[in-house]
């Protein structure tokens, strides 16, 4: 039955949120995807220092929210900040 498959996009490194959005849009339009699960959100963030991480997270989440309002898809995101070693 169409739409019952699970598809994985196995990225090897960081990816711009614009590419992630393009991939999700493609899967929605071409394969009927209804849910996208993103783990780990920080792999789609372009952070140069810790001070900018919250602003960048807001930007990425906002981009995905706007996309979800334009197409029929739910996005579930996981985020695990890097552990600090002392």
PyMOL Python script that loads the backbone (N, CA, C, O; Angstrom):
from pymol import cmd

cmd.read_pdbstr("""\
ATOM      1  N   UNK A   1       0.843  -1.172   0.000  1.00  0.00           N
ATOM      2  CA  UNK A   1       0.000   0.000   0.000  1.00  0.00           C
ATOM      3  C   UNK A   1       0.897   1.248   0.000  1.00  0.00           C
ATOM      4  O   UNK A   1       1.840   1.331   0.787  1.00  0.00           O
ATOM      5  N   UNK A   2       0.618   2.182  -0.848  1.00  0.00           N
ATOM      6  CA  UNK A   2       1.421   3.404  -0.953  1.00  0.00           C
ATOM      7  C   UNK A   2       1.326   4.207   0.332  1.00  0.00           C
ATOM      8  O   UNK A   2       0.263   4.295   0.946  1.00  0.00           O
ATOM      9  N   UNK A   3       2.438   4.788   0.730  1.00  0.00           N
ATOM     10  CA  UNK A   3       2.460   5.622   1.916  1.00  0.00           C
ATOM     11  C   UNK A   3       2.761   4.878   3.201  1.00  0.00           C
ATOM     12  O   UNK A   3       2.866   5.500   4.258  1.00  0.00           O
ATOM     13  N   UNK A   4       2.904   3.560   3.139  1.00  0.00           N
ATOM     14  CA  UNK A   4       3.201   2.785   4.341  1.00  0.00           C
ATOM     15  C   UNK A   4       4.691   2.520   4.518  1.00  0.00           C
ATOM     16  O   UNK A   4       5.093   1.888   5.495  1.00  0.00           O
ATOM     17  N   UNK A   5       5.502   2.989   3.599  1.00  0.00           N
ATOM     18  CA  UNK A   5       6.937   2.743   3.667  1.00  0.00           C
ATOM     19  C   UNK A   5       7.616   3.719   4.619  1.00  0.00           C
ATOM     20  O   UNK A   5       7.122   4.818   4.873  1.00  0.00           O
ATOM     21  N   UNK A   6       8.758   3.287   5.136  1.00  0.00           N
ATOM     22  CA  UNK A   6       9.619   4.168   5.926  1.00  0.00           C
ATOM     23  C   UNK A   6      10.837   4.471   5.069  1.00  0.00           C
ATOM     24  O   UNK A   6      11.491   3.561   4.561  1.00  0.00           O
ATOM     25  N   UNK A   7      11.138   5.746   4.914  1.00  0.00           N
ATOM     26  CA  UNK A   7      12.296   6.177   4.129  1.00  0.00           C
ATOM     27  C   UNK A   7      13.282   6.853   5.066  1.00  0.00           C
ATOM     28  O   UNK A   7      12.885   7.625   5.940  1.00  0.00           O
ATOM     29  N   UNK A   8      14.552   6.569   4.890  1.00  0.00           N
ATOM     30  CA  UNK A   8      15.592   7.198   5.691  1.00  0.00           C
ATOM     31  C   UNK A   8      16.502   8.012   4.777  1.00  0.00           C
ATOM     32  O   UNK A   8      16.878   7.564   3.694  1.00  0.00           O
ATOM     33  N   UNK A   9      16.847   9.204   5.227  1.00  0.00           N
ATOM     34  CA  UNK A   9      17.864  10.006   4.555  1.00  0.00           C
ATOM     35  C   UNK A   9      19.055  10.016   5.503  1.00  0.00           C
ATOM     36  O   UNK A   9      19.012  10.640   6.564  1.00  0.00           O
ATOM     37  N   UNK A  10      20.094   9.336   5.120  1.00  0.00           N
ATOM     38  CA  UNK A  10      21.246   9.183   6.000  1.00  0.00           C
ATOM     39  C   UNK A  10      22.323  10.189   5.626  1.00  0.00           C
ATOM     40  O   UNK A  10      23.140   9.949   4.737  1.00  0.00           O
ATOM     41  N   UNK A  11      22.307  11.306   6.313  1.00  0.00           N
ATOM     42  CA  UNK A  11      23.295  12.341   6.058  1.00  0.00           C
ATOM     43  C   UNK A  11      24.566  12.020   6.838  1.00  0.00           C
ATOM     44  O   UNK A  11      24.504  11.532   7.966  1.00  0.00           O
ATOM     45  N   UNK A  12      25.702  12.293   6.239  1.00  0.00           N
ATOM     46  CA  UNK A  12      26.992  12.009   6.861  1.00  0.00           C
ATOM     47  C   UNK A  12      27.579  13.192   7.613  1.00  0.00           C
ATOM     48  O   UNK A  12      28.487  13.022   8.427  1.00  0.00           O
ATOM     49  N   UNK A  13      27.070  14.385   7.350  1.00  0.00           N
ATOM     50  CA  UNK A  13      27.665  15.584   7.936  1.00  0.00           C
ATOM     51  C   UNK A  13      26.584  16.644   8.081  1.00  0.00           C
ATOM     52  O   UNK A  13      25.419  16.405   7.761  1.00  0.00           O
ATOM     53  N   UNK A  14      26.971  17.797   8.557  1.00  0.00           N
ATOM     54  CA  UNK A  14      26.028  18.913   8.678  1.00  0.00           C
ATOM     55  C   UNK A  14      25.401  19.224   7.325  1.00  0.00           C
ATOM     56  O   UNK A  14      26.006  19.000   6.277  1.00  0.00           O
ATOM     57  N   UNK A  15      24.179  19.745   7.369  1.00  0.00           N
ATOM     58  CA  UNK A  15      23.433  20.023   6.148  1.00  0.00           C
ATOM     59  C   UNK A  15      22.683  21.335   6.343  1.00  0.00           C
ATOM     60  O   UNK A  15      22.079  21.543   7.395  1.00  0.00           O
ATOM     61  N   UNK A  16      22.707  22.215   5.364  1.00  0.00           N
ATOM     62  CA  UNK A  16      21.937  23.465   5.498  1.00  0.00           C
ATOM     63  C   UNK A  16      20.439  23.164   5.603  1.00  0.00           C
ATOM     64  O   UNK A  16      19.934  22.240   4.964  1.00  0.00           O
ATOM     65  N   UNK A  17      19.744  23.950   6.410  1.00  0.00           N
ATOM     66  CA  UNK A  17      18.309  23.735   6.590  1.00  0.00           C
ATOM     67  C   UNK A  17      17.564  23.856   5.257  1.00  0.00           C
ATOM     68  O   UNK A  17      16.518  23.233   5.074  1.00  0.00           O
ATOM     69  N   UNK A  18      18.092  24.645   4.339  1.00  0.00           N
ATOM     70  CA  UNK A  18      17.447  24.781   3.025  1.00  0.00           C
ATOM     71  C   UNK A  18      17.444  23.449   2.271  1.00  0.00           C
ATOM     72  O   UNK A  18      16.464  23.124   1.600  1.00  0.00           O
ATOM     73  N   UNK A  19      18.522  22.680   2.374  1.00  0.00           N
ATOM     74  CA  UNK A  19      18.578  21.359   1.732  1.00  0.00           C
ATOM     75  C   UNK A  19      17.626  20.384   2.422  1.00  0.00           C
ATOM     76  O   UNK A  19      16.951  19.595   1.761  1.00  0.00           O
ATOM     77  N   UNK A  20      17.575  20.442   3.751  1.00  0.00           N
ATOM     78  CA  UNK A  20      16.645  19.602   4.499  1.00  0.00           C
ATOM     79  C   UNK A  20      15.209  19.878   4.068  1.00  0.00           C
ATOM     80  O   UNK A  20      14.435  18.952   3.826  1.00  0.00           O
ATOM     81  N   UNK A  21      14.859  21.156   3.975  1.00  0.00           N
ATOM     82  CA  UNK A  21      13.508  21.525   3.542  1.00  0.00           C
ATOM     83  C   UNK A  21      13.222  20.999   2.134  1.00  0.00           C
ATOM     84  O   UNK A  21      12.144  20.463   1.878  1.00  0.00           O
ATOM     85  N   UNK A  22      14.171  21.150   1.234  1.00  0.00           N
ATOM     86  CA  UNK A  22      13.983  20.668  -0.140  1.00  0.00           C
ATOM     87  C   UNK A  22      13.763  19.163  -0.147  1.00  0.00           C
ATOM     88  O   UNK A  22      12.914  18.669  -0.889  1.00  0.00           O
ATOM     89  N   UNK A  23      14.509  18.429   0.664  1.00  0.00           N
ATOM     90  CA  UNK A  23      14.350  16.975   0.729  1.00  0.00           C
ATOM     91  C   UNK A  23      12.983  16.587   1.295  1.00  0.00           C
ATOM     92  O   UNK A  23      12.335  15.672   0.788  1.00  0.00           O
ATOM     93  N   UNK A  24      12.547  17.286   2.350  1.00  0.00           N
ATOM     94  CA  UNK A  24      11.232  16.990   2.926  1.00  0.00           C
ATOM     95  C   UNK A  24      10.124  17.307   1.933  1.00  0.00           C
ATOM     96  O   UNK A  24       9.197  16.514   1.767  1.00  0.00           O
ATOM     97  N   UNK A  25      10.206  18.450   1.275  1.00  0.00           N
ATOM     98  CA  UNK A  25       9.193  18.834   0.280  1.00  0.00           C
ATOM     99  C   UNK A  25       9.132  17.791  -0.836  1.00  0.00           C
ATOM    100  O   UNK A  25       8.044  17.413  -1.270  1.00  0.00           O
ATOM    101  N   UNK A  26      10.276  17.330  -1.296  1.00  0.00           N
ATOM    102  CA  UNK A  26      10.318  16.295  -2.334  1.00  0.00           C
ATOM    103  C   UNK A  26       9.607  15.031  -1.848  1.00  0.00           C
ATOM    104  O   UNK A  26       8.801  14.453  -2.578  1.00  0.00           O
ATOM    105  N   UNK A  27       9.903  14.602  -0.618  1.00  0.00           N
ATOM    106  CA  UNK A  27       9.285  13.375  -0.102  1.00  0.00           C
ATOM    107  C   UNK A  27       7.774  13.531   0.080  1.00  0.00           C
ATOM    108  O   UNK A  27       7.026  12.571  -0.110  1.00  0.00           O
ATOM    109  N   UNK A  28       7.322  14.729   0.446  1.00  0.00           N
ATOM    110  CA  UNK A  28       5.886  14.971   0.592  1.00  0.00           C
ATOM    111  C   UNK A  28       5.201  14.902  -0.765  1.00  0.00           C
ATOM    112  O   UNK A  28       4.184  14.227  -0.923  1.00  0.00           O
ATOM    113  N   UNK A  29       5.767  15.608  -1.747  1.00  0.00           N
ATOM    114  CA  UNK A  29       5.129  15.694  -3.064  1.00  0.00           C
ATOM    115  C   UNK A  29       5.256  14.417  -3.881  1.00  0.00           C
ATOM    116  O   UNK A  29       4.316  14.029  -4.574  1.00  0.00           O
ATOM    117  N   UNK A  30       6.399  13.764  -3.809  1.00  0.00           N
ATOM    118  CA  UNK A  30       6.659  12.601  -4.664  1.00  0.00           C
ATOM    119  C   UNK A  30       6.317  11.264  -4.010  1.00  0.00           C
ATOM    120  O   UNK A  30       5.977  10.309  -4.708  1.00  0.00           O
ATOM    121  N   UNK A  31       6.401  11.184  -2.686  1.00  0.00           N
ATOM    122  CA  UNK A  31       6.213   9.902  -2.007  1.00  0.00           C
ATOM    123  C   UNK A  31       5.059   9.902  -1.014  1.00  0.00           C
ATOM    124  O   UNK A  31       4.758   8.871  -0.413  1.00  0.00           O
ATOM    125  N   UNK A  32       4.405  11.058  -0.836  1.00  0.00           N
ATOM    126  CA  UNK A  32       3.263  11.120   0.078  1.00  0.00           C
ATOM    127  C   UNK A  32       3.631  11.114   1.549  1.00  0.00           C
ATOM    128  O   UNK A  32       2.826  10.724   2.395  1.00  0.00           O
ATOM    129  N   UNK A  33       4.830  11.539   1.852  1.00  0.00           N
ATOM    130  CA  UNK A  33       5.303  11.583   3.243  1.00  0.00           C
ATOM    131  C   UNK A  33       4.381  12.474   4.077  1.00  0.00           C
ATOM    132  O   UNK A  33       3.970  13.543   3.628  1.00  0.00           O
ATOM    133  N   UNK A  34       4.062  12.029   5.284  1.00  0.00           N
ATOM    134  CA  UNK A  34       3.219  12.804   6.193  1.00  0.00           C
ATOM    135  C   UNK A  34       3.960  13.246   7.449  1.00  0.00           C
ATOM    136  O   UNK A  34       3.564  14.216   8.095  1.00  0.00           O
ATOM    137  N   UNK A  35       5.047  12.533   7.803  1.00  0.00           N
ATOM    138  CA  UNK A  35       5.801  12.828   9.017  1.00  0.00           C
ATOM    139  C   UNK A  35       7.290  12.767   8.707  1.00  0.00           C
ATOM    140  O   UNK A  35       7.764  11.823   8.075  1.00  0.00           O
ATOM    141  N   UNK A  36       8.020  13.779   9.156  1.00  0.00           N
ATOM    142  CA  UNK A  36       9.483  13.787   9.039  1.00  0.00           C
ATOM    143  C   UNK A  36      10.053  13.862  10.444  1.00  0.00           C
ATOM    144  O   UNK A  36       9.644  14.702  11.246  1.00  0.00           O
ATOM    145  N   UNK A  37      10.999  12.979  10.740  1.00  0.00           N
ATOM    146  CA  UNK A  37      11.650  12.973  12.051  1.00  0.00           C
ATOM    147  C   UNK A  37      13.097  13.423  11.865  1.00  0.00           C
ATOM    148  O   UNK A  37      13.829  12.871  11.043  1.00  0.00           O
ATOM    149  N   UNK A  38      13.493  14.419  12.627  1.00  0.00           N
ATOM    150  CA  UNK A  38      14.832  14.995  12.502  1.00  0.00           C
ATOM    151  C   UNK A  38      15.592  14.756  13.798  1.00  0.00           C
ATOM    152  O   UNK A  38      15.177  15.185  14.875  1.00  0.00           O
ATOM    153  N   UNK A  39      16.706  14.066  13.668  1.00  0.00           N
ATOM    154  CA  UNK A  39      17.567  13.805  14.822  1.00  0.00           C
ATOM    155  C   UNK A  39      18.999  13.897  14.339  1.00  0.00           C
ATOM    156  O   UNK A  39      19.472  12.996  13.647  1.00  0.00           O
ATOM    157  N   UNK A  40      19.608  14.827  14.642  1.00  0.00           N
ATOM    158  CA  UNK A  40      19.594  15.795  15.702  1.00  0.00           C
ATOM    159  C   UNK A  40      19.517  17.190  15.078  1.00  0.00           C
ATOM    160  O   UNK A  40      20.224  17.497  14.118  1.00  0.00           O
ATOM    161  N   UNK A  41      18.659  18.010  15.633  1.00  0.00           N
ATOM    162  CA  UNK A  41      18.427  19.348  15.095  1.00  0.00           C
ATOM    163  C   UNK A  41      19.711  20.147  14.936  1.00  0.00           C
ATOM    164  O   UNK A  41      19.841  20.929  13.994  1.00  0.00           O
ATOM    165  N   UNK A  42      20.664  19.961  15.848  1.00  0.00           N
ATOM    166  CA  UNK A  42      21.874  20.794  15.775  1.00  0.00           C
ATOM    167  C   UNK A  42      22.731  20.495  14.546  1.00  0.00           C
ATOM    168  O   UNK A  42      23.632  21.276  14.241  1.00  0.00           O
ATOM    169  N   UNK A  43      22.486  19.390  13.826  1.00  0.00           N
ATOM    170  CA  UNK A  43      23.215  19.116  12.593  1.00  0.00           C
ATOM    171  C   UNK A  43      22.738  19.991  11.426  1.00  0.00           C
ATOM    172  O   UNK A  43      23.359  20.010  10.362  1.00  0.00           O
ATOM    173  N   UNK A  44      21.640  20.706  11.635  1.00  0.00           N
ATOM    174  CA  UNK A  44      21.098  21.573  10.593  1.00  0.00           C
ATOM    175  C   UNK A  44      21.265  23.047  10.953  1.00  0.00           C
ATOM    176  O   UNK A  44      20.710  23.926  10.293  1.00  0.00           O
ATOM    177  N   UNK A  45      22.029  23.301  11.999  1.00  0.00           N
ATOM    178  CA  UNK A  45      22.278  24.659  12.451  1.00  0.00           C
ATOM    179  C   UNK A  45      23.686  25.085  12.051  1.00  0.00           C
ATOM    180  O   UNK A  45      24.622  24.288  12.104  1.00  0.00           O
ATOM    181  N   UNK A  46      23.827  26.334  11.653  1.00  0.00           N
ATOM    182  CA  UNK A  46      25.127  26.894  11.287  1.00  0.00           C
ATOM    183  C   UNK A  46      25.595  27.805  12.415  1.00  0.00           C
ATOM    184  O   UNK A  46      25.401  29.019  12.364  1.00  0.00           O
ATOM    185  N   UNK A  47      26.207  27.217  13.423  1.00  0.00           N
ATOM    186  CA  UNK A  47      26.626  27.969  14.601  1.00  0.00           C
ATOM    187  C   UNK A  47      28.143  28.147  14.580  1.00  0.00           C
ATOM    188  O   UNK A  47      28.896  27.191  14.396  1.00  0.00           O
ATOM    189  N   UNK A  48      28.560  29.367  14.769  1.00  0.00           N
ATOM    190  CA  UNK A  48      29.999  29.620  14.818  1.00  0.00           C
ATOM    191  C   UNK A  48      30.495  29.755  16.254  1.00  0.00           C
ATOM    192  O   UNK A  48      31.673  29.532  16.530  1.00  0.00           O
ATOM    193  N   UNK A  49      29.587  30.123  17.179  1.00  0.00           N
ATOM    194  CA  UNK A  49      29.975  30.172  18.590  1.00  0.00           C
ATOM    195  C   UNK A  49      28.744  29.909  19.457  1.00  0.00           C
ATOM    196  O   UNK A  49      27.609  30.026  18.995  1.00  0.00           O
ATOM    197  N   UNK A  50      28.985  29.553  20.716  1.00  0.00           N
ATOM    198  CA  UNK A  50      27.908  29.169  21.628  1.00  0.00           C
ATOM    199  C   UNK A  50      26.902  30.295  21.851  1.00  0.00           C
ATOM    200  O   UNK A  50      25.717  30.037  22.061  1.00  0.00           O
ATOM    201  N   UNK A  51      27.365  31.529  21.807  1.00  0.00           N
ATOM    202  CA  UNK A  51      26.474  32.676  22.023  1.00  0.00           C
ATOM    203  C   UNK A  51      25.369  32.750  20.982  1.00  0.00           C
ATOM    204  O   UNK A  51      24.263  33.199  21.280  1.00  0.00           O
ATOM    205  N   UNK A  52      25.661  32.312  19.760  1.00  0.00           N
ATOM    206  CA  UNK A  52      24.696  32.411  18.665  1.00  0.00           C
ATOM    207  C   UNK A  52      23.799  31.181  18.535  1.00  0.00           C
ATOM    208  O   UNK A  52      22.922  31.152  17.671  1.00  0.00           O
ATOM    209  N   UNK A  53      24.003  30.174  19.370  1.00  0.00           N
ATOM    210  CA  UNK A  53      23.293  28.911  19.172  1.00  0.00           C
ATOM    211  C   UNK A  53      21.784  29.029  19.345  1.00  0.00           C
ATOM    212  O   UNK A  53      21.037  28.404  18.591  1.00  0.00           O
ATOM    213  N   UNK A  54      21.312  29.810  20.312  1.00  0.00           N
ATOM    214  CA  UNK A  54      19.867  29.955  20.522  1.00  0.00           C
ATOM    215  C   UNK A  54      19.229  30.687  19.349  1.00  0.00           C
ATOM    216  O   UNK A  54      18.166  30.283  18.878  1.00  0.00           O
ATOM    217  N   UNK A  55      19.851  31.741  18.878  1.00  0.00           N
ATOM    218  CA  UNK A  55      19.320  32.485  17.731  1.00  0.00           C
ATOM    219  C   UNK A  55      19.288  31.603  16.489  1.00  0.00           C
ATOM    220  O   UNK A  55      18.329  31.656  15.718  1.00  0.00           O
ATOM    221  N   UNK A  56      20.318  30.798  16.288  1.00  0.00           N
ATOM    222  CA  UNK A  56      20.355  29.919  15.124  1.00  0.00           C
ATOM    223  C   UNK A  56      19.304  28.821  15.241  1.00  0.00           C
ATOM    224  O   UNK A  56      18.683  28.455  14.244  1.00  0.00           O
ATOM    225  N   UNK A  57      19.098  28.293  16.441  1.00  0.00           N
ATOM    226  CA  UNK A  57      18.057  27.285  16.636  1.00  0.00           C
ATOM    227  C   UNK A  57      16.692  27.886  16.322  1.00  0.00           C
ATOM    228  O   UNK A  57      15.865  27.244  15.674  1.00  0.00           O
ATOM    229  N   UNK A  58      16.454  29.104  16.773  1.00  0.00           N
ATOM    230  CA  UNK A  58      15.197  29.794  16.470  1.00  0.00           C
ATOM    231  C   UNK A  58      15.013  29.944  14.960  1.00  0.00           C
ATOM    232  O   UNK A  58      13.917  29.735  14.442  1.00  0.00           O
ATOM    233  N   UNK A  59      16.082  30.306  14.261  1.00  0.00           N
ATOM    234  CA  UNK A  59      16.000  30.491  12.803  1.00  0.00           C
ATOM    235  C   UNK A  59      15.630  29.189  12.109  1.00  0.00           C
ATOM    236  O   UNK A  59      14.746  29.169  11.253  1.00  0.00           O
ATOM    237  N   UNK A  60      16.298  28.109  12.473  1.00  0.00           N
ATOM    238  CA  UNK A  60      16.049  26.812  11.833  1.00  0.00           C
ATOM    239  C   UNK A  60      14.625  26.335  12.124  1.00  0.00           C
ATOM    240  O   UNK A  60      13.919  25.888  11.220  1.00  0.00           O
ATOM    241  N   UNK A  61      14.211  26.431  13.376  1.00  0.00           N
ATOM    242  CA  UNK A  61      12.854  25.997  13.735  1.00  0.00           C
ATOM    243  C   UNK A  61      11.827  26.847  13.013  1.00  0.00           C
ATOM    244  O   UNK A  61      10.830  26.319  12.520  1.00  0.00           O
ATOM    245  N   UNK A  62      12.047  28.151  12.939  1.00  0.00           N
ATOM    246  CA  UNK A  62      11.116  29.027  12.230  1.00  0.00           C
ATOM    247  C   UNK A  62      11.013  28.631  10.748  1.00  0.00           C
ATOM    248  O   UNK A  62       9.914  28.584  10.196  1.00  0.00           O
ATOM    249  N   UNK A  63      12.140  28.352  10.113  1.00  0.00           N
ATOM    250  CA  UNK A  63      12.134  27.910   8.704  1.00  0.00           C
ATOM    251  C   UNK A  63      11.282  26.652   8.537  1.00  0.00           C
ATOM    252  O   UNK A  63      10.514  26.542   7.582  1.00  0.00           O
ATOM    253  N   UNK A  64      11.418  25.706   9.462  1.00  0.00           N
ATOM    254  CA  UNK A  64      10.658  24.455   9.359  1.00  0.00           C
ATOM    255  C   UNK A  64       9.176  24.667   9.650  1.00  0.00           C
ATOM    256  O   UNK A  64       8.327  24.024   9.033  1.00  0.00           O
ATOM    257  N   UNK A  65       8.857  25.561  10.583  1.00  0.00           N
ATOM    258  CA  UNK A  65       7.448  25.871  10.866  1.00  0.00           C
ATOM    259  C   UNK A  65       6.784  26.481   9.643  1.00  0.00           C
ATOM    260  O   UNK A  65       5.672  26.095   9.285  1.00  0.00           O
ATOM    261  N   UNK A  66       7.449  27.423   9.003  1.00  0.00           N
ATOM    262  CA  UNK A  66       6.893  28.043   7.789  1.00  0.00           C
ATOM    263  C   UNK A  66       6.665  26.986   6.715  1.00  0.00           C
ATOM    264  O   UNK A  66       5.632  26.997   6.045  1.00  0.00           O
ATOM    265  N   UNK A  67       7.624  26.066   6.543  1.00  0.00           N
ATOM    266  CA  UNK A  67       7.474  25.000   5.554  1.00  0.00           C
ATOM    267  C   UNK A  67       6.262  24.128   5.891  1.00  0.00           C
ATOM    268  O   UNK A  67       5.486  23.781   5.000  1.00  0.00           O
ATOM    269  N   UNK A  68       6.095  23.774   7.163  1.00  0.00           N
ATOM    270  CA  UNK A  68       4.974  22.918   7.565  1.00  0.00           C
ATOM    271  C   UNK A  68       3.625  23.589   7.331  1.00  0.00           C
ATOM    272  O   UNK A  68       2.630  22.910   7.078  1.00  0.00           O
ATOM    273  N   UNK A  69       3.586  24.906   7.414  1.00  0.00           N
ATOM    274  CA  UNK A  69       2.349  25.636   7.148  1.00  0.00           C
ATOM    275  C   UNK A  69       2.022  25.659   5.662  1.00  0.00           C
ATOM    276  O   UNK A  69       0.869  25.858   5.280  1.00  0.00           O
ATOM    277  N   UNK A  70       3.042  25.455   4.816  1.00  0.00           N
ATOM    278  CA  UNK A  70       2.840  25.518   3.368  1.00  0.00           C
ATOM    279  C   UNK A  70       2.549  24.152   2.752  1.00  0.00           C
ATOM    280  O   UNK A  70       1.902  24.067   1.708  1.00  0.00           O
ATOM    281  N   UNK A  71       3.020  23.091   3.390  1.00  0.00           N
ATOM    282  CA  UNK A  71       2.768  21.746   2.864  1.00  0.00           C
ATOM    283  C   UNK A  71       2.186  20.887   3.978  1.00  0.00           C
ATOM    284  O   UNK A  71       2.293  21.236   5.154  1.00  0.00           O
ATOM    285  N   UNK A  72       1.582  19.786   3.621  1.00  0.00           N
ATOM    286  CA  UNK A  72       0.908  18.917   4.581  1.00  0.00           C
ATOM    287  C   UNK A  72       1.891  17.903   5.159  1.00  0.00           C
ATOM    288  O   UNK A  72       1.960  16.761   4.704  1.00  0.00           O
ATOM    289  N   UNK A  73       2.657  18.337   6.178  1.00  0.00           N
ATOM    290  CA  UNK A  73       3.630  17.440   6.805  1.00  0.00           C
ATOM    291  C   UNK A  73       3.818  17.845   8.264  1.00  0.00           C
ATOM    292  O   UNK A  73       3.737  19.022   8.614  1.00  0.00           O
ATOM    293  N   UNK A  74       4.070  16.850   9.100  1.00  0.00           N
ATOM    294  CA  UNK A  74       4.419  17.079  10.499  1.00  0.00           C
ATOM    295  C   UNK A  74       5.916  16.830  10.637  1.00  0.00           C
ATOM    296  O   UNK A  74       6.453  15.892  10.048  1.00  0.00           O
ATOM    297  N   UNK A  75       6.587  17.673  11.417  1.00  0.00           N
ATOM    298  CA  UNK A  75       8.017  17.503  11.659  1.00  0.00           C
ATOM    299  C   UNK A  75       8.229  17.300  13.158  1.00  0.00           C
ATOM    300  O   UNK A  75       7.783  18.101  13.979  1.00  0.00           O
ATOM    301  N   UNK A  76       8.911  16.225  13.491  1.00  0.00           N
ATOM    302  CA  UNK A  76       9.281  15.924  14.870  1.00  0.00           C
ATOM    303  C   UNK A  76      10.789  16.104  14.954  1.00  0.00           C
ATOM    304  O   UNK A  76      11.536  15.504  14.181  1.00  0.00           O
ATOM    305  N   UNK A  77      11.236  16.932  15.895  1.00  0.00           N
ATOM    306  CA  UNK A  77      12.665  17.248  15.984  1.00  0.00           C
ATOM    307  C   UNK A  77      13.227  16.829  17.327  1.00  0.00           C
ATOM    308  O   UNK A  77      12.598  17.010  18.369  1.00  0.00           O
ATOM    309  N   UNK A  78      14.422  16.268  17.281  1.00  0.00           N
ATOM    310  CA  UNK A  78      15.162  15.970  18.497  1.00  0.00           C
ATOM    311  C   UNK A  78      16.357  16.901  18.574  1.00  0.00           C
ATOM    312  O   UNK A  78      16.913  17.311  17.556  1.00  0.00           O
ATOM    313  N   UNK A  79      16.742  17.228  19.803  1.00  0.00           N
ATOM    314  CA  UNK A  79      17.901  18.097  19.993  1.00  0.00           C
ATOM    315  C   UNK A  79      18.643  17.639  21.231  1.00  0.00           C
ATOM    316  O   UNK A  79      18.071  17.583  22.319  1.00  0.00           O
ATOM    317  N   UNK A  80      19.898  17.315  21.072  1.00  0.00           N
ATOM    318  CA  UNK A  80      20.746  16.931  22.196  1.00  0.00           C
ATOM    319  C   UNK A  80      21.989  17.815  22.146  1.00  0.00           C
ATOM    320  O   UNK A  80      22.872  17.606  21.314  1.00  0.00           O
ATOM    321  N   UNK A  81      22.056  18.793  23.031  1.00  0.00           N
ATOM    322  CA  UNK A  81      23.231  19.674  23.015  1.00  0.00           C
ATOM    323  C   UNK A  81      24.499  18.886  23.306  1.00  0.00           C
ATOM    324  O   UNK A  81      24.467  17.844  23.962  1.00  0.00           O
ATOM    325  N   UNK A  82      25.601  19.394  22.811  1.00  0.00           N
ATOM    326  CA  UNK A  82      26.873  18.727  23.058  1.00  0.00           C
ATOM    327  C   UNK A  82      27.182  18.717  24.537  1.00  0.00           C
ATOM    328  O   UNK A  82      26.921  19.688  25.248  1.00  0.00           O
ATOM    329  N   UNK A  83      27.741  17.611  24.995  1.00  0.00           N
ATOM    330  CA  UNK A  83      28.121  17.518  26.398  1.00  0.00           C
ATOM    331  C   UNK A  83      29.391  18.316  26.641  1.00  0.00           C
ATOM    332  O   UNK A  83      30.316  18.303  25.829  1.00  0.00           O
ATOM    333  N   UNK A  84      29.419  18.989  27.738  1.00  0.00           N
ATOM    334  CA  UNK A  84      30.605  19.739  28.140  1.00  0.00           C
ATOM    335  C   UNK A  84      31.484  18.832  28.999  1.00  0.00           C
ATOM    336  O   UNK A  84      31.007  18.211  29.948  1.00  0.00           O
ATOM    337  N   UNK A  85      32.741  18.764  28.664  1.00  0.00           N
ATOM    338  CA  UNK A  85      33.667  17.981  29.484  1.00  0.00           C
ATOM    339  C   UNK A  85      34.480  18.933  30.343  1.00  0.00           C
ATOM    340  O   UNK A  85      34.889  20.001  29.887  1.00  0.00           O
ATOM    341  N   UNK A  86      34.706  18.549  31.563  1.00  0.00           N
ATOM    342  CA  UNK A  86      35.471  19.420  32.463  1.00  0.00           C
ATOM    343  C   UNK A  86      36.805  18.810  32.815  1.00  0.00           C
ATOM    344  O   UNK A  86      37.579  19.408  33.562  1.00  0.00           O
TER     345      UNK A  86
END
""", "prot")
cmd.dss("prot")
cmd.show_as("cartoon", "prot")
cmd.util.cbc("prot")
cmd.orient("prot")
